[in-house]
Amino acid sequence: MVFLNPGKTGEEFWDGYVKFMQAAASDLGMQLRVLDSQRDRDLMLAQARTVLQGDSKPDYLLFINEQYAAPEILRLAKDSGVKLFAVSNTLTPDQQHVLGSSREIYPNWIGSLVPNDVDAGYMMATGLIQHARESHSGQPLEMLAFSGVKQTPSSQQREQGLKKALAENPDVRLRVIAYGGWQWQRSYDQARTLLPRYPNVNMVWTASDEMAFGVMQAAQELGHTPGQDIHFATINSSAEALQAKIDGRIEVLVSGQFTIGGWALVMLHDYDNGVDFAKRGGKDRTLPIYVELDETQAARLAKHVVGKDNYGLDFRRYLLQKQSKLRDYNFSLRPLID
C-alpha cells in the first residue's frame, strides 16, 4: 500500500491521519508506505508518477483529490496494474462527468471513501451561532469565515454547509470568507487585517484547526478573549484543538475525518481477500463520521491522539470477511469517545 499524503511532514492533522492508518495496517498485516507531498501539487504528481511507473509498484495506491490533482493521477495509473482508491476527497461531479466514476473509464480506480464534509460545515456553523446567541442576546451577530483551498472538494463542501446554516439564520451577517489555505500563518495575517476592519465580529468559523489557531492568536493580540467576546468553531482532532475545546477557547469542535484512511485499509483488505465492498454497501461512499465533541469526549479522544497505542481498536473486527451476516461496515468515531 502507498498513500500519497498531500500534507507537510510534521503537519499535525496529517500526522494523526497517518497514525490511524498505520494502526490499521499493523492490525491487518498490510505494508503501508507514506509519501508526503508537502502541499506541493507538482511534487504529489511526481511521486505518483514514480510509484505508478517505476519498477517496484505497489498493489494499491491511496490518493486524495487535493488541488484537483486526481484526474492526472488516474491518467498516470492507466495500464499500471495498480489498484487506486480515493480517500477524503474524491473527484468532483464535474471531473466525474468527464472522466467517469470509479470502475468506469479507469477500471483500476476501484472506489472511494470520503467524510460528510457538508454536514461538518453545517454542524460547526449552527453550533457556533447558538453559542453566540446565548452570549450576545439582542446584539448583532457577525461572522468571519476562513475556508481552506478553493480547489479542494472538502473545503468547498464545508463551505456549502456553512452557507446552508447562514440561509437558515438570516440575521447572522457573514462579513467575508477568507481562504487561509489550511495554514496558521496565512490565517493569522488575514485576521490581523480583517478583525480591525470588522470590529463587531463575534464569531469565527474555520475549516481547520490550524487556521483557527492562527486567527485566535491575532484576535488575542487585538484584545479579544476567545470563548467570551469572540466565539470559535473548527474541525480536526489535534491535541491542541482538543485541549482548546476542553478549556473553552474553542466552543464548537467537530472531529472524525482523521479516521478515513484507516477505514479505507479495512475495505481494501476485504477486497484483496475476495470480499468486494461494492457489493456490501457500494463502491463510492460518503461516511457520516463527524461528531461534535463535548468536553468529556474531547478528553477521551485526546488520550488516543497523544498515546502510542492502536487507539484501543482491533481493526480485524471490522472486516466483512469475518462477519458474513453483515451487509455493510460499521465505521464510527464512537469507540474512541464514548
C-alpha positions as CSV (number, residue, x, y, z in Angstrom):
1,M,0.0,0.0,0.0
2,V,1.2,3.5,-0.8
3,F,-0.6,6.6,0.5
4,L,0.1,10.0,-1.2
5,N,-0.2,12.4,1.7
6,P,-0.9,15.9,0.5
7,G,0.3,17.5,3.7
8,K,3.6,18.6,5.0
9,T,5.9,16.4,7.1
10,G,5.2,17.1,10.7
11,E,1.8,18.7,10.0
12,E,-0.3,17.7,13.0
13,F,-3.5,16.8,11.2
14,W,-1.8,14.6,8.6
15,D,0.4,13.0,11.3
16,G,-2.7,12.0,13.1
17,Y,-4.3,10.7,9.9
18,V,-1.3,8.6,9.1
19,K,-1.0,7.3,12.7
20,F,-4.6,5.9,12.4
21,M,-3.7,4.4,9.0
22,Q,-0.6,2.8,10.5
23,A,-2.5,1.3,13.4
24,A,-5.0,-0.3,10.9
25,A,-2.2,-1.5,8.7
26,S,-0.4,-3.1,11.6
27,D,-3.5,-4.9,12.8
28,L,-4.3,-6.1,9.3
29,G,-0.8,-7.2,8.3
30,M,-0.5,-4.7,5.5
31,Q,2.6,-2.9,4.4
32,L,2.0,0.8,4.2
33,R,4.4,3.4,2.7
34,V,3.5,7.1,3.1
35,L,4.8,9.8,0.7
36,D,4.5,13.4,2.0
37,S,3.8,15.9,-0.8
38,Q,4.5,19.0,1.3
39,R,1.3,20.7,0.0
40,D,3.0,20.9,-3.4
41,R,0.8,19.6,-6.2
42,D,3.7,19.2,-8.6
43,L,5.6,17.1,-6.1
44,M,2.5,14.9,-5.5
45,L,2.2,14.2,-9.2
46,A,5.9,13.4,-9.4
47,Q,5.6,11.0,-6.6
48,A,2.5,9.4,-8.2
49,R,4.5,9.0,-11.5
50,T,7.4,7.3,-9.7
51,V,5.0,4.9,-7.8
52,L,2.9,4.1,-10.8
53,Q,5.5,3.9,-13.5
54,G,8.6,2.6,-11.5
55,D,9.9,-0.9,-11.3
56,S,8.5,-1.7,-7.8
57,K,4.8,-1.0,-8.0
58,P,2.5,-1.4,-5.0
59,D,-0.7,-3.4,-5.1
60,Y,-2.8,-0.3,-4.1
61,L,-2.3,3.5,-4.2
62,L,-4.5,5.7,-1.9
63,F,-4.8,9.2,-3.2
64,I,-6.6,12.5,-2.4
65,N,-8.1,15.0,-4.9
66,E,-6.2,17.9,-3.2
67,Q,-5.9,20.9,-5.6
68,Y,-7.8,18.8,-8.2
69,A,-4.8,16.5,-8.8
70,A,-6.9,13.3,-9.1
71,P,-7.5,13.3,-12.9
72,E,-3.8,13.4,-13.6
73,I,-3.1,10.7,-11.0
74,L,-5.7,8.5,-12.8
75,R,-4.1,9.1,-16.1
76,L,-0.7,8.2,-14.7
77,A,-2.2,5.0,-13.4
78,K,-3.6,3.7,-16.7
79,D,-2.2,0.3,-17.6
80,S,-0.1,0.3,-14.4
81,G,-1.8,-2.7,-12.9
82,V,-2.0,-0.7,-9.6
83,K,-5.5,-0.5,-7.9
84,L,-6.4,3.0,-6.9
85,F,-8.7,4.2,-4.1
86,A,-9.7,7.8,-3.3
87,V,-9.8,8.9,0.3
88,S,-11.1,12.1,2.0
89,N,-11.5,14.0,-1.3
90,T,-12.7,12.2,-4.4
91,L,-13.3,13.6,-7.9
92,T,-15.8,16.4,-8.1
93,P,-19.0,15.8,-10.0
94,D,-17.6,17.9,-12.9
95,Q,-14.5,15.8,-13.1
96,Q,-16.5,12.6,-13.0
97,H,-18.7,13.9,-15.8
98,V,-15.6,13.9,-18.0
99,L,-13.6,11.0,-16.5
100,G,-16.4,8.8,-15.2
101,S,-16.7,7.4,-11.7
102,S,-14.8,4.6,-10.2
103,R,-14.7,1.3,-12.2
104,E,-15.8,3.0,-15.5
105,I,-13.3,4.7,-17.8
106,Y,-10.5,3.9,-15.3
107,P,-11.4,0.4,-14.1
108,N,-8.4,0.2,-11.8
109,W,-9.8,3.1,-9.8
110,I,-11.9,0.8,-7.6
111,G,-13.7,3.1,-5.1
112,S,-13.7,6.0,-2.7
113,L,-14.4,6.8,0.9
114,V,-15.0,10.4,2.0
115,P,-16.4,12.1,5.1
116,N,-19.6,14.1,5.1
117,D,-18.0,17.5,4.9
118,V,-21.2,19.4,4.1
119,D,-22.6,18.2,7.3
120,A,-19.4,19.1,9.1
121,G,-19.5,22.7,7.9
122,Y,-23.2,22.9,8.9
123,M,-22.6,21.4,12.3
124,M,-19.9,23.9,13.0
125,A,-21.9,26.9,11.9
126,T,-25.2,26.0,13.7
127,G,-23.3,25.3,16.9
128,L,-21.4,28.5,16.6
129,I,-24.5,30.6,16.0
130,Q,-26.2,29.0,19.0
131,H,-23.3,29.9,21.3
132,A,-23.2,33.4,20.0
133,R,-26.9,33.9,20.5
134,E,-26.7,32.7,24.1
135,S,-23.7,35.0,24.9
136,H,-24.8,38.1,22.9
137,S,-28.6,38.2,23.4
138,G,-30.1,41.1,21.5
139,Q,-26.8,42.1,19.9
140,P,-26.0,41.9,16.2
141,L,-24.3,38.6,15.1
142,E,-21.4,39.0,12.8
143,M,-19.1,36.2,11.5
144,L,-15.8,35.8,9.8
145,A,-15.2,32.5,7.9
146,F,-11.8,31.0,7.0
147,S,-12.0,28.3,4.4
148,G,-9.2,26.1,3.1
149,V,-8.2,25.8,-0.6
150,K,-10.6,26.7,-3.3
151,Q,-9.6,23.8,-5.5
152,T,-10.1,21.1,-2.8
153,P,-13.6,19.4,-2.5
154,S,-13.6,19.1,1.3
155,S,-13.0,22.8,1.6
156,Q,-15.8,23.6,-0.9
157,Q,-18.2,21.2,0.9
158,R,-17.5,22.6,4.3
159,E,-18.3,26.0,2.9
160,Q,-21.6,24.6,1.5
161,G,-22.5,23.5,5.0
162,L,-21.7,27.0,6.3
163,K,-23.9,28.7,3.7
164,K,-26.8,26.3,4.5
165,A,-26.7,27.3,8.1
166,L,-26.4,31.0,7.2
167,A,-29.5,30.7,5.0
168,E,-31.4,29.3,8.0
169,N,-30.2,32.2,10.2
170,P,-30.7,35.3,8.0
171,D,-30.0,37.7,10.9
172,V,-26.4,36.5,11.0
173,R,-24.1,38.7,8.9
174,L,-21.2,36.9,7.2
175,R,-18.6,39.7,6.7
176,V,-16.2,37.8,4.5
177,I,-14.9,34.3,3.6
178,A,-11.1,34.3,3.5
179,Y,-9.1,31.5,2.1
180,G,-6.4,30.6,4.7
181,G,-5.1,27.6,2.7
182,W,-5.2,25.4,5.8
183,Q,-2.2,27.5,7.1
184,W,-1.7,29.1,10.6
185,Q,0.5,31.9,9.3
186,R,-1.8,32.9,6.4
187,S,-4.9,32.9,8.5
188,Y,-3.1,34.9,11.2
189,D,-2.1,37.5,8.7
190,Q,-5.6,37.7,7.2
191,A,-7.2,38.0,10.7
192,R,-4.8,40.8,11.6
193,T,-6.3,42.8,8.7
194,L,-9.9,41.6,8.9
195,L,-10.7,41.9,12.6
196,P,-9.9,45.6,12.9
197,R,-11.9,46.2,9.7
198,Y,-14.9,44.5,11.2
199,P,-14.8,45.4,14.9
200,N,-18.2,43.9,15.7
201,V,-17.4,40.4,14.6
202,N,-18.2,37.9,17.4
203,M,-18.0,34.6,15.6
204,V,-15.2,32.9,13.7
205,W,-15.8,29.7,11.6
206,T,-12.7,28.0,10.3
207,A,-12.4,24.9,8.1
208,S,-9.4,23.5,10.0
209,D,-7.9,23.9,13.5
210,E,-4.6,25.2,12.1
211,M,-6.4,28.2,10.7
212,A,-8.4,28.6,13.9
213,F,-5.3,29.0,16.0
214,G,-3.8,31.5,13.6
215,V,-7.0,33.6,13.8
216,M,-7.1,33.1,17.6
217,Q,-3.6,34.4,18.0
218,A,-4.5,37.5,16.0
219,A,-7.7,38.0,18.0
220,Q,-5.9,37.8,21.3
221,E,-3.2,40.3,20.2
222,L,-6.0,42.7,19.3
223,G,-7.6,42.4,22.7
224,H,-10.2,39.7,22.2
225,T,-10.9,36.8,24.6
226,P,-11.8,33.6,22.7
227,G,-14.8,31.9,24.2
228,Q,-16.1,35.2,25.6
229,D,-16.4,38.2,23.3
230,I,-15.5,36.1,20.2
231,H,-16.5,32.5,19.6
232,F,-14.7,29.9,17.6
233,A,-15.9,26.8,15.7
234,T,-13.5,24.5,13.9
235,I,-12.7,21.0,12.8
236,N,-10.0,18.3,13.4
237,S,-8.5,16.5,16.4
238,S,-5.1,17.8,17.1
239,A,-4.0,17.7,20.8
240,E,-4.1,21.5,20.8
241,A,-7.6,21.6,19.4
242,L,-8.9,19.1,21.8
243,Q,-7.4,21.0,24.7
244,A,-8.8,24.3,23.5
245,K,-12.3,22.6,23.4
246,I,-11.7,21.4,27.0
247,D,-10.7,24.8,28.3
248,G,-13.4,26.7,26.3
249,R,-11.4,28.7,23.8
250,I,-13.0,26.6,21.0
251,E,-16.7,26.2,21.7
252,V,-17.6,24.0,18.7
253,L,-15.2,21.3,17.7
254,V,-16.1,18.7,15.1
255,S,-14.0,15.6,14.5
256,G,-13.8,12.3,12.8
257,Q,-12.2,12.7,9.4
258,F,-8.7,11.6,10.6
259,T,-10.0,8.0,10.6
260,I,-10.9,7.8,6.9
261,G,-7.6,6.4,5.7
262,G,-7.6,3.7,8.3
263,W,-11.2,2.6,7.5
264,A,-10.2,2.6,3.8
265,L,-7.5,0.0,4.6
266,V,-10.1,-2.3,6.1
267,M,-12.2,-2.1,2.9
268,L,-9.1,-2.8,0.8
269,H,-8.1,-5.8,2.9
270,D,-11.6,-7.2,2.3
271,Y,-11.3,-6.5,-1.4
272,D,-7.9,-8.2,-1.6
273,N,-9.4,-11.2,0.1
274,G,-12.3,-11.6,-2.3
275,V,-15.0,-9.6,-0.4
276,D,-15.8,-6.7,-2.7
277,F,-17.1,-3.7,-0.8
278,A,-19.0,-2.6,-3.9
279,K,-21.4,-5.5,-3.2
280,R,-21.6,-4.7,0.5
281,G,-22.7,-1.1,0.7
282,G,-21.3,0.4,-2.5
283,K,-18.0,1.3,-4.2
284,D,-18.1,5.0,-3.5
285,R,-19.2,6.1,0.0
286,T,-19.7,9.2,2.0
287,L,-19.2,8.2,5.6
288,P,-21.2,10.1,8.3
289,I,-18.2,10.1,10.5
290,Y,-18.3,13.6,12.1
291,V,-19.2,14.2,15.7
292,E,-19.5,17.5,17.6
293,L,-17.4,16.8,20.7
294,D,-18.3,17.8,24.2
295,E,-15.6,18.3,26.8
296,T,-15.6,14.8,28.1
297,Q,-15.4,13.3,24.6
298,A,-12.6,15.6,23.7
299,A,-10.7,14.5,26.8
300,R,-11.2,10.8,25.9
301,L,-10.1,11.3,22.3
302,A,-7.1,13.3,23.4
303,K,-5.8,10.2,25.3
304,H,-5.8,8.3,22.0
305,V,-4.3,11.2,20.0
306,V,-1.3,11.6,22.2
307,G,-0.9,7.9,23.0
308,K,1.3,5.4,21.3
309,D,-1.3,2.5,21.1
310,N,-3.5,1.5,18.3
311,Y,-6.4,3.6,19.6
312,G,-7.7,0.6,21.5
313,L,-9.2,-0.8,18.4
314,D,-8.9,-4.3,16.8
315,F,-9.3,-3.4,13.2
316,R,-9.8,-7.0,12.2
317,R,-13.2,-7.0,13.9
318,Y,-14.4,-4.5,11.2
319,L,-13.6,-6.9,8.3
320,L,-16.7,-8.1,6.5
321,Q,-14.9,-11.3,5.5
322,K,-15.1,-12.3,9.2
323,Q,-18.8,-11.2,9.5
324,S,-20.7,-12.8,6.7
325,K,-24.1,-11.8,8.0
326,L,-23.2,-8.1,8.0
327,R,-24.4,-6.2,4.8
328,D,-22.2,-3.1,5.4
329,Y,-19.4,-1.7,7.6
330,N,-20.0,-0.1,11.0
331,F,-17.2,2.5,10.9
332,S,-17.6,5.1,13.6
333,L,-15.7,7.6,15.9
334,R,-17.8,6.4,18.8
335,P,-15.4,3.7,20.1
336,L,-12.8,6.4,20.6
337,I,-15.0,8.9,22.5
338,D,-17.8,7.1,24.4
